Amino acid sequence: MKKIAEFYKALGDEVRLKILNMLSAQEMCVCEIFDKLDISQPAVSHHLKILRQAGLVKDSRDGKWIYYSLNGDVFEEVFQDEDAEIIKCYSEPIRRKLANLPPSLVRTDPAVCEKLTAKNRQAD
């Protein structure tokens, strides 16, 4: 029950819903996420931590970069005791969408992150 509560609690915040929406279109690095939101990098990291703990988001490390994407297995992980066919109805469309998402721009050009970070520092 605790996992289910964390799942729904994570969905109960507008910023986290915006992050999930962005990640439904593309894998992203923190710098790409906070560039699109009007909040600080530490605030984005806090929201990503909550989303990770709830199982909604997964991360992968490549050198000093951490990339975030939606977790296509979230329904199986959170709702383990539910009917497998019902879970499959939720998870399969998400998995199909995730299979075709483009990678983070930072993966192909790490300088993108420095540019976005510098741009946001100038805005402050």
C-alpha positions, 0 to 999 in steps of 0.5 A: 500500500505504501508504494501505491500511496507514493505513486498517487502522491507523486502525481498530486503536484503540478510541477511533477505532472509537467515533468512527466509530460516532458519525459513522455516526449523525450529522455531529458537531463536535469538542465533540459528540464529546469530550462523549460520550467521556471524553477531552480535546478535543486527544485527540479532535482527534488521533484525528480527524486520524488518521481523516482521514489514513486517508480514513475521515473528512472535514471541512467548515468553516463559519465557525469550526466544523469538522464531521466525517462519514464519508467515503463514498468511502473504499473507492474512495480506499484500494482503488483497484486492487481490483475495482470491483464488490467496492468498490461492495458496500462503499461503496453501503450506506455512501453510502445511510446517509450520505445520510440522516444528520442534521446536527450540532446545532452547525450549527443552534445554535452555542451547543450547543458552548459549553454542552458545552465549559463542561460539560466544563470544570466536570467537570475 
